[in-house]
Amino acid sequence: MQSWFKVIFKLRLEEILAFILLVPMLFFLLIYYGEEGFRDSNIDRFLITGAVFLLFLGIIKLKDLKLLLNYKIGRLTKVVLDFLRESLPFAFCISIYTNMHDMVHLVNPNDIDLSLMAWDEYLLGFQPAIYLERYISPGLTDFMYSSYSAFLIYILVFSMYLYVKKENTVFRETLVSVILTFYIGYIGYVFFPAVGPKFTMSHMFETSLMGTEITDRLSFLMNYEISEYTRRDCFPSLHNGIIFLILLFAFKQSKTYALFFLPFAISLFISTLYLRYHYFIDMIAGFALAAIIFYLGPRLNNWWEEKRVSNTLL
């Protein structure tokens, strides 16, 4: 038993979390394969996840080769490999997301959209997606789609900012906290599946979200090989939660960066409601999750790293 603990604590926290999520993902792929609603693209995405994992293992082995330090091109290669070693666990995280959210309806077919609508009615007295119809215009829709689709870019830009500035501690705390938030969100999707206002409330809308070619292209890219009709990824809202988490870490590290990023974050928050992807209660749940992980994530990571160090010394 102790040998298993040693193996586990040789991995970083975000790496062990990836393994924990990969196992049920593979299980669901096997038991639901061929059933109505199963999409063959899920297998393709799982294979991509496996390829990323193999690449990650190769990088771990290659990056510490002393031979790389003997040549200039080798030293440059090591810099790239070091960065990939730090950032690829985030790629696992995204790969797992693209696999899981399209199978949630097979695992748990009991959507809770009506309950989420009731919460919005209780909290606000109206449905945000319907209220925002009065402001719909092609230009605003393009802007909102641009804001919504910049989600991953915002995460990567802030991570790169910390990495380039060699703020290693905050970089690790941020990355681990972001990944932890993603994984908790995935579990939330399974227990609280919801398709969102875009489909549940389609019969109530009087104005379509028409934009220009910008909207068409961005919506196509976001939904490529992913079925909008089968995915369940509303509660909690990770678009809101993760960007709020990035904002919290930005204020902790650099108020200048945070104030510059603030309007971009706010526009993304509004876009989740305007584009009918989320209910207001999804947003609140995302913010609450982010606040909890902002406090617990760094502490959990520090505890895990202490265990790793002590395990290495044994």
Secondary structure, 3 states (H helix, E strand, C coil): CHHHHHHHCCCCHHHHHHHHHHHHHHHHHHHHCCCCCCCCHHHHHHHHHHHHHHHHHHHHHHCCCHHHHHCHHHHHHHHHHHHHHHHHHHHHHHHHHHHHCCCHHHHCCCCCHHHHHHHHHHHHCCCHHHHHHHHCCHHHHHHHHHHHHCHHHHHHHHHHHHHHCCCHHHHHHHHHHHHHHHHHHHHHHHHCCCCCHHHHCHHHCCCCCCCCHHHHHHHHHHHCCCCCCCCCCCCCCHHHHHHHHHHHHHHHHCHHHHHHHHHHHHHHHHHHHHCCCCCHHHHHHHHHHHHHHHHHHHHHHHHHHHHHHHHHHC
